[in-house]
Amino acid sequence: MHPSADELYQLVRKRLPRISLGTVYRNLEILSELGEIQKLELSGSLKRYDGHPHRHYHIRCVGCDTVADAPIAPLAQLEDELYHTTVFEIIGHNLEFTGLCPACSREQEKAS
Protein backbone atom coordinates (compact mmCIF):
# COMPACT_ATOMS: atom_id res chain seq x y z
CA MET A 1 0.00 0.00 0.00
CA HIS A 2 1.33 3.42 -1.01
CA PRO A 3 -1.34 5.84 0.23
CA SER A 4 -1.53 9.57 -0.32
CA ALA A 5 -1.75 11.92 2.67
CA ASP A 6 -5.48 12.37 1.99
CA GLU A 7 -6.05 8.61 1.99
CA LEU A 8 -4.15 8.26 5.26
CA TYR A 9 -6.14 11.15 6.71
CA GLN A 10 -9.41 9.36 5.91
CA LEU A 11 -8.14 6.18 7.59
CA VAL A 12 -6.87 7.96 10.69
CA ARG A 13 -10.11 9.95 11.07
CA LYS A 14 -11.97 6.69 11.67
CA ARG A 15 -10.02 6.28 14.92
CA LEU A 16 -9.27 9.93 15.68
CA PRO A 17 -12.19 11.96 14.30
CA ARG A 18 -10.82 15.31 15.47
CA ILE A 19 -7.42 15.01 13.76
CA SER A 20 -6.62 17.65 11.15
CA LEU A 21 -5.20 17.09 7.68
CA GLY A 22 -2.34 19.43 8.63
CA THR A 23 -1.39 17.15 11.52
CA VAL A 24 -1.27 14.16 9.18
CA TYR A 25 0.93 16.07 6.70
CA ARG A 26 3.29 17.30 9.44
CA ASN A 27 3.70 13.82 10.88
CA LEU A 28 4.30 12.28 7.47
CA GLU A 29 7.03 14.88 6.82
CA ILE A 30 8.63 14.15 10.20
CA LEU A 31 8.54 10.38 9.63
CA SER A 32 10.01 10.90 6.16
CA GLU A 33 12.83 13.10 7.48
CA LEU A 34 13.60 10.51 10.19
CA GLY A 35 13.86 7.80 7.53
CA GLU A 36 10.95 5.81 8.97
CA ILE A 37 8.94 6.06 5.75
CA GLN A 38 9.61 7.13 2.16
CA LYS A 39 7.94 10.07 0.49
CA LEU A 40 7.27 9.10 -3.12
CA GLU A 41 7.11 11.93 -5.62
CA LEU A 42 6.23 10.04 -8.78
CA SER A 43 5.39 11.71 -12.07
CA GLY A 44 1.74 12.26 -12.84
CA SER A 45 0.79 11.20 -9.36
CA LEU A 46 -0.17 12.45 -5.95
CA LYS A 47 2.61 12.48 -3.42
CA ARG A 48 2.44 9.05 -1.81
CA TYR A 49 4.07 7.45 1.21
CA ASP A 50 5.68 4.05 1.66
CA GLY A 51 6.17 2.32 5.01
CA HIS A 52 9.20 0.49 3.61
CA PRO A 53 11.99 3.06 4.15
CA HIS A 54 14.81 1.25 2.33
CA ARG A 55 15.62 2.14 -1.27
CA HIS A 56 13.51 0.26 -3.77
CA TYR A 57 11.67 1.00 -6.99
CA HIS A 58 8.02 1.36 -7.83
CA ILE A 59 5.60 0.63 -10.66
CA ARG A 60 2.78 3.14 -11.27
CA CYS A 61 -0.34 2.31 -13.24
CA VAL A 62 -1.02 5.02 -15.81
CA GLY A 63 -4.70 4.06 -15.77
CA CYS A 64 -5.66 4.31 -12.10
CA ASP A 65 -2.47 5.70 -10.48
CA THR A 66 -2.01 2.62 -8.27
CA VAL A 67 1.57 2.25 -7.03
CA ALA A 68 3.26 -1.08 -6.26
CA ASP A 69 6.78 -2.13 -5.30
CA ALA A 70 8.92 -3.26 -8.26
CA PRO A 71 10.44 -6.68 -7.52
CA ILE A 72 14.04 -5.82 -8.47
CA ALA A 73 17.08 -4.85 -6.43
CA PRO A 74 18.31 -1.21 -6.42
CA LEU A 75 20.89 -0.34 -9.06
CA ALA A 76 23.78 0.67 -6.80
CA GLN A 77 26.25 0.07 -9.65
CA LEU A 78 24.59 2.84 -11.67
CA GLU A 79 25.18 5.37 -8.87
CA ASP A 80 28.79 4.17 -8.50
CA GLU A 81 29.47 4.59 -12.23
CA LEU A 82 27.95 8.06 -12.30
CA TYR A 83 29.86 9.06 -9.16
CA HIS A 84 33.14 8.50 -11.01
CA THR A 85 32.10 10.40 -14.15
CA THR A 86 30.56 13.61 -12.80
CA VAL A 87 31.43 16.50 -10.52
CA PHE A 88 28.05 16.12 -8.81
CA GLU A 89 27.86 14.51 -5.39
CA ILE A 90 25.40 11.67 -5.96
CA ILE A 91 23.00 11.29 -3.04
CA GLY A 92 20.49 8.94 -4.65
CA HIS A 93 18.29 8.34 -7.65
CA ASN A 94 14.66 7.66 -8.50
CA LEU A 95 13.51 5.14 -11.02
CA GLU A 96 9.84 4.80 -11.88
CA PHE A 97 8.31 2.11 -14.04
CA THR A 98 4.91 2.75 -15.60
CA GLY A 99 2.37 0.36 -17.03
CA LEU A 100 -1.14 -0.93 -16.55
CA CYS A 101 -2.23 -2.83 -13.46
CA PRO A 102 -4.19 -6.06 -14.08
CA ALA A 103 -7.57 -4.35 -13.53
CA CYS A 104 -6.82 -1.49 -15.95
CA SER A 105 -5.37 -3.94 -18.46
CA ARG A 106 -8.61 -5.98 -18.41
CA GLU A 107 -10.66 -2.78 -18.82
CA GLN A 108 -8.54 -1.76 -21.81
CA GLU A 109 -9.01 -5.20 -23.39
CA LYS A 110 -12.79 -4.94 -22.93
CA ALA A 111 -12.82 -1.51 -24.58
CA SER A 112 -10.95 -2.67 -27.68
N, CA and C atoms as a LAMMPS dump frame, in Angstrom:
ITEM: TIMESTEP
0
ITEM: NUMBER OF ATOMS
336
ITEM: BOX BOUNDS ff ff ff
-5.0000000000000000e+02 5.0000000000000000e+02
-5.0000000000000000e+02 5.0000000000000000e+02
-5.0000000000000000e+02 5.0000000000000000e+02
ITEM: ATOMS id mol type element x y z
1 1 1 N 0.844 -1.187 0
2 1 2 C 0 0 0
3 1 3 C 0.882 1.241 0
4 2 1 N 0.588 2.171 -0.875
5 2 2 C 1.333 3.416 -1.012
6 2 3 C 0.322 4.567 -0.997
7 3 1 N -0.246 4.857 0.16
8 3 2 C -1.339 5.837 0.232
9 3 3 C -0.861 7.279 0.101
10 4 1 N -1.771 8.127 -0.321
11 4 2 C -1.533 9.573 -0.32
12 4 3 C -1.828 10.086 1.088
13 5 1 N -1.457 11.319 1.361
14 5 2 C -1.751 11.92 2.666
15 5 3 C -3.262 11.989 2.893
16 6 1 N -4.018 12.3 1.855
17 6 2 C -5.475 12.369 1.988
18 6 3 C -6.072 11.007 2.327
19 7 1 N -5.561 9.953 1.691
20 7 2 C -6.051 8.607 1.99
21 7 3 C -5.728 8.211 3.427
22 8 1 N -4.518 8.545 3.872
23 8 2 C -4.15 8.261 5.265
24 8 3 C -5.015 9.057 6.234
25 9 1 N -5.283 10.295 5.886
26 9 2 C -6.137 11.148 6.713
27 9 3 C -7.511 10.514 6.903
28 10 1 N -8.09 9.998 5.82
29 10 2 C -9.408 9.358 5.913
30 10 3 C -9.363 8.123 6.809
31 11 1 N -8.276 7.355 6.73
32 11 2 C -8.137 6.176 7.585
33 11 3 C -7.973 6.561 9.053
34 12 1 N -7.133 7.541 9.315
35 12 2 C -6.869 7.959 10.692
36 12 3 C -8.118 8.574 11.32
37 13 1 N -8.891 9.307 10.543
38 13 2 C -10.112 9.952 11.071
39 13 3 C -11.116 8.945 11.615
40 14 1 N -11.064 7.715 11.151
41 14 2 C -11.97 6.687 11.67
42 14 3 C -11.676 6.396 13.142
43 15 1 N -10.407 6.526 13.528
44 15 2 C -10.018 6.281 14.915
45 15 3 C -9.869 7.564 15.713
46 16 1 N -9.473 8.63 15.034
47 16 2 C -9.267 9.93 15.684
48 16 3 C -10.046 10.992 14.908
49 17 1 N -11.355 11.097 15.13
50 17 2 C -12.192 11.964 14.297
51 17 3 C -11.83 13.445 14.332
52 18 1 N -11.128 13.884 15.358
53 18 2 C -10.816 15.313 15.466
54 18 3 C -9.451 15.687 14.888
55 19 1 N -8.747 14.729 14.315
56 19 2 C -7.422 15.01 13.761
57 19 3 C -7.559 15.895 12.52
58 20 1 N -6.588 16.77 12.325
59 20 2 C -6.623 17.652 11.147
60 20 3 C -5.725 17.094 10.045
61 21 1 N -6.025 17.487 8.813
62 21 2 C -5.201 17.089 7.683
63 21 3 C -3.782 17.631 7.846
64 22 1 N -3.655 18.84 8.39
65 22 2 C -2.337 19.432 8.628
66 22 3 C -1.49 18.586 9.567
67 23 1 N -2.108 18.012 10.583
68 23 2 C -1.387 17.152 11.524
69 23 3 C -0.875 15.907 10.811
70 24 1 N -1.695 15.347 9.941
71 24 2 C -1.274 14.165 9.175
72 24 3 C -0.093 14.532 8.291
73 25 1 N -0.176 15.64 7.56
74 25 2 C 0.934 16.069 6.699
75 25 3 C 2.205 16.311 7.504
76 26 1 N 2.096 17.02 8.623
77 26 2 C 3.286 17.302 9.444
78 26 3 C 3.939 16.015 9.924
79 27 1 N 3.141 15.072 10.383
80 27 2 C 3.697 13.817 10.881
81 27 3 C 4.304 12.969 9.771
82 28 1 N 3.705 12.996 8.597
83 28 2 C 4.295 12.284 7.466
84 28 3 C 5.648 12.887 7.098
85 29 1 N 5.744 14.219 7.121
86 29 2 C 7.026 14.877 6.823
87 29 3 C 8.081 14.507 7.862
88 30 1 N 7.692 14.505 9.133
89 30 2 C 8.629 14.149 10.203
90 30 3 C 9.106 12.71 10.034
91 31 1 N 8.175 11.788 9.806
92 31 2 C 8.541 10.381 9.627
93 31 3 C 9.444 10.197 8.415
94 32 1 N 9.183 10.96 7.359
95 32 2 C 10.01 10.897 6.164
96 32 3 C 11.424 11.408 6.452
97 33 1 N 11.524 12.534 7.142
98 33 2 C 12.831 13.101 7.48
99 33 3 C 13.628 12.185 8.405
100 34 1 N 12.945 11.454 9.279
101 34 2 C 13.605 10.512 10.186
102 34 3 C 13.991 9.205 9.502
103 35 1 N 13.547 9.02 8.261
104 35 2 C 13.863 7.796 7.528
105 35 3 C 12.989 6.617 7.912
106 36 1 N 11.873 6.882 8.568
107 36 2 C 10.951 5.809 8.972
108 36 3 C 10.029 5.397 7.838
109 37 1 N 9.748 6.324 6.933
110 37 2 C 8.937 6.064 5.751
111 37 3 C 9.594 6.758 4.567
112 38 1 N 9.151 6.434 3.365
113 38 2 C 9.609 7.132 2.159
114 38 3 C 8.5 8.02 1.634
115 39 1 N 8.873 9.2 1.202
116 39 2 C 7.938 10.073 0.489
117 39 3 C 8.18 9.823 -0.996
118 40 1 N 7.152 9.398 -1.7
119 40 2 C 7.269 9.102 -3.12
120 40 3 C 6.71 10.263 -3.926
121 41 1 N 7.547 10.84 -4.749
122 41 2 C 7.108 11.925 -5.623
123 41 3 C 7.234 11.424 -7.053
124 42 1 N 6.232 10.66 -7.464
125 42 2 C 6.234 10.041 -8.782
126 42 3 C 5.572 10.965 -9.784
127 43 1 N 5.975 10.85 -11.038
128 43 2 C 5.392 11.708 -12.068
129 43 3 C 3.919 11.397 -12.262
130 44 1 N 3.146 12.431 -12.554
131 44 2 C 1.74 12.255 -12.845
132 44 3 C 0.927 11.696 -11.699
133 45 1 N 1.407 11.873 -10.484
134 45 2 C 0.786 11.204 -9.36
135 45 3 C 0.738 12.11 -8.148
136 46 1 N -0.182 11.8 -7.265
137 46 2 C -0.169 12.446 -5.953
138 46 3 C 1.094 12.054 -5.217
139 47 1 N 1.515 12.868 -4.292
140 47 2 C 2.612 12.48 -3.423
141 47 3 C 2.104 11.315 -2.569
142 48 1 N 2.845 10.232 -2.551
143 48 2 C 2.44 9.047 -1.807
144 48 3 C 3.513 8.698 -0.788
145 49 1 N 3.159 7.83 0.134
146 49 2 C 4.066 7.452 1.213
147 49 3 C 4.189 5.942 1.266
148 50 1 N 5.373 5.483 1.63
149 50 2 C 5.683 4.054 1.66
150 50 3 C 6.272 3.713 3.018
151 51 1 N 5.688 2.743 3.699
152 51 2 C 6.167 2.324 5.01
153 51 3 C 7.462 1.539 4.96
154 52 1 N 7.924 1.196 3.776
155 52 2 C 9.202 0.486 3.614
156 52 3 C 10.276 1.541 3.318
157 53 1 N 11.093 1.914 4.322
158 53 2 C 11.99 3.057 4.146
159 53 3 C 13.256 2.79 3.323
160 54 1 N 13.579 1.546 3.06
161 54 2 C 14.811 1.246 2.33
162 54 3 C 14.61 1.486 0.839
163 55 1 N 15.69 1.811 0.148
164 55 2 C 15.617 2.144 -1.272
165 55 3 C 15.077 0.963 -2.068
166 56 1 N 14.061 1.224 -2.83
167 56 2 C 13.508 0.259 -3.771
168 56 3 C 12.699 1.029 -4.812
169 57 1 N 12.341 0.345 -5.879
170 57 2 C 11.671 0.995 -6.995
171 57 3 C 10.174 0.696 -6.987
172 58 1 N 9.476 1.469 -7.787
173 58 2 C 8.019 1.361 -7.832
174 58 3 C 7.516 1.276 -9.258
175 59 1 N 6.317 0.703 -9.384
176 59 2 C 5.605 0.634 -10.657
177 59 3 C 4.306 1.407 -10.453
178 60 1 N 4.003 2.338 -11.365
179 60 2 C 2.779 3.136 -11.27
180 60 3 C 1.89 2.835 -12.459
181 61 1 N 0.628 2.55 -12.173
182 61 2 C -0.34 2.308 -13.237
183 61 3 C -0.758 3.656 -13.831
184 62 1 N -0.635 3.774 -15.14
185 62 2 C -1.02 5.022 -15.813
186 62 3 C -2.529 5.126 -15.972
187 63 1 N -3.245 4.035 -15.673
188 63 2 C -4.697 4.059 -15.771
189 63 3 C -5.359 4.568 -14.506
190 64 1 N -4.985 3.985 -13.358
191 64 2 C -5.661 4.313 -12.099
192 64 3 C -4.743 4.933 -11.055
193 65 1 N -3.464 5.085 -11.369
194 65 2 C -2.474 5.704 -10.479
195 65 3 C -2.093 4.832 -9.279
196 66 1 N -2.443 3.543 -9.313
197 66 2 C -2.013 2.621 -8.266
198 66 3 C -0.5 2.508 -8.3
199 67 1 N 0.126 2.391 -7.128
200 67 2 C 1.572 2.25 -7.029
201 67 3 C 1.878 0.938 -6.315
202 68 1 N 2.837 0.183 -6.861
203 68 2 C 3.263 -1.079 -6.255
204 68 3 C 4.79 -1.113 -6.222
205 69 1 N 5.329 -1.948 -5.353
206 69 2 C 6.78 -2.133 -5.304
207 69 3 C 7.227 -2.925 -6.531
208 70 1 N 8.331 -2.521 -7.141
209 70 2 C 8.918 -3.258 -8.26
210 70 3 C 9.823 -4.341 -7.672
211 71 1 N 9.682 -5.58 -8.123
212 71 2 C 10.438 -6.684 -7.516
213 71 3 C 11.854 -6.841 -8.072
214 72 1 N 12.634 -5.757 -8.04
215 72 2 C 14.038 -5.822 -8.465
216 72 3 C 14.89 -5.104 -7.428
217 73 1 N 16.155 -5.466 -7.38
218 73 2 C 17.085 -4.848 -6.433
219 73 3 C 17.508 -3.466 -6.935
220 74 1 N 17.834 -2.543 -6.01
221 74 2 C 18.313 -1.21 -6.425
222 74 3 C 19.599 -1.301 -7.25
223 75 1 N 19.745 -0.363 -8.15
224 75 2 C 20.886 -0.343 -9.063
225 75 3 C 22.037 0.471 -8.495
226 76 1 N 22.682 -0.039 -7.448
227 76 2 C 23.782 0.673 -6.804
228 76 3 C 24.943 0.888 -7.766
229 77 1 N 25.156 -0.05 -8.686
230 77 2 C 26.25 0.068 -9.654
231 77 3 C 26.089 1.315 -10.519
232 78 1 N 24.858 1.654 -10.86
233 78 2 C 24.587 2.839 -11.667
234 78 3 C 25.054 4.104 -10.947
235 79 1 N 24.731 4.216 -9.658
236 79 2 C 25.185 5.368 -8.875
237 79 3 C 26.706 5.4 -8.796
238 80 1 N 27.326 4.238 -8.582
239 80 2 C 28.793 4.17 -8.498
240 80 3 C 29.444 4.636 -9.789
241 81 1 N 28.909 4.191 -10.932
242 81 2 C 29.468 4.59 -12.226
243 81 3 C 29.323 6.087 -12.447
244 82 1 N 28.172 6.635 -12.123
245 82 2 C 27.947 8.064 -12.297
246 82 3 C 28.83 8.876 -11.351
247 83 1 N 29.024 8.371 -10.152
248 83 2 C 29.859 9.061 -9.16
249 83 3 C 31.27 9.313 -9.705
250 84 1 N 31.773 8.367 -10.476
251 84 2 C 33.139 8.498 -11.006
252 84 3 C 33.214 9.301 -12.302
253 85 1 N 32.071 9.691 -12.865
254 85 2 C 32.101 10.397 -14.154
255 85 3 C 31.489 11.791 -14.099
256 86 1 N 31.184 12.288 -12.91
257 86 2 C 30.565 13.607 -12.804
258 86 3 C 31.161 14.368 -11.625
259 87 1 N 30.981 15.682 -11.647
260 87 2 C 31.429 16.496 -10.523
261 87 3 C 30.329 16.629 -9.471
262 88 1 N 29.149 16.094 -9.77
263 88 2 C 28.051 16.118 -8.811
264 88 3 C 28.316 15.134 -7.677
265 89 1 N 27.86 15.468 -6.494
266 89 2 C 27.862 14.515 -5.39
267 89 3 C 26.541 13.756 -5.474
268 90 1 N 26.61 12.483 -5.789
269 90 2 C 25.396 11.673 -5.962
270 90 3 C 24.871 11.284 -4.583
271 91 1 N 23.613 11.631 -4.328
272 91 2 C 23.003 11.292 -3.036
273 91 3 C 21.854 10.296 -3.187
274 92 1 N 21.547 9.916 -4.411
275 92 2 C 20.488 8.94 -4.646
276 92 3 C 19.935 9.079 -6.053
277 93 1 N 18.973 8.241 -6.359
278 93 2 C 18.29 8.341 -7.647
279 93 3 C 16.887 7.774 -7.51
280 94 1 N 16.022 8.162 -8.44
281 94 2 C 14.658 7.662 -8.495
282 94 3 C 14.451 6.992 -9.837
283 95 1 N 13.825 5.854 -9.797
284 95 2 C 13.507 5.143 -11.025
285 95 3 C 12.054 4.714 -10.92
286 96 1 N 11.258 5.122 -11.886
287 96 2 C 9.838 4.805 -11.882
288 96 3 C 9.492 4.014 -13.129
289 97 1 N 8.835 2.888 -12.937
290 97 2 C 8.309 2.109 -14.041
291 97 3 C 6.832 2.453 -14.175
292 98 1 N 6.336 2.496 -15.389
293 98 2 C 4.909 2.75 -15.602
294 98 3 C 4.326 1.625 -16.437
295 99 1 N 3.051 1.408 -16.278
296 99 2 C 2.371 0.364 -17.028
297 99 3 C 0.91 0.355 -16.657
298 100 1 N 0.267 -0.757 -16.914
299 100 2 C -1.142 -0.932 -16.554
300 100 3 C -1.25 -2.052 -15.53
301 101 1 N -1.975 -1.792 -14.451
302 101 2 C -2.228 -2.83 -13.457
303 101 3 C -3.175 -3.863 -14.085
304 102 1 N -3.315 -5.043 -13.483
305 102 2 C -4.193 -6.064 -14.076
306 102 3 C -5.626 -5.582 -14.311
307 103 1 N -6.193 -4.827 -13.367
308 103 2 C -7.574 -4.353 -13.532
309 103 3 C -7.688 -3.392 -14.71
310 104 1 N -6.776 -2.445 -14.834
311 104 2 C -6.82 -1.492 -15.954
312 104 3 C -6.529 -2.191 -17.278
313 105 1 N -5.671 -3.182 -17.247
314 105 2 C -5.369 -3.936 -18.462
315 105 3 C -6.605 -4.68 -18.952
316 106 1 N -7.362 -5.3 -18.036
317 106 2 C -8.609 -5.984 -18.405
318 106 3 C -9.622 -4.994 -18.983
319 107 1 N -9.724 -3.804 -18.339
320 107 2 C -10.658 -2.78 -18.824
321 107 3 C -10.285 -2.325 -20.231
322 108 1 N -8.993 -2.188 -20.485
323 108 2 C -8.543 -1.763 -21.807
324 108 3 C -8.86 -2.829 -22.853
325 109 1 N -8.691 -4.102 -22.471
326 109 2 C -9.01 -5.199 -23.394
327 109 3 C -10.492 -5.212 -23.723
328 110 1 N -11.347 -4.971 -22.72
329 110 2 C -12.789 -4.943 -22.934
330 110 3 C -13.187 -3.814 -23.889
331 111 1 N -12.49 -2.684 -23.77
332 111 2 C -12.823 -1.508 -24.576
333 111 3 C -12.397 -1.664 -26.029
334 112 1 N -11.411 -2.55 -26.296
335 112 2 C -10.947 -2.674 -27.682
336 112 3 C -11.692 -3.707 -28.467
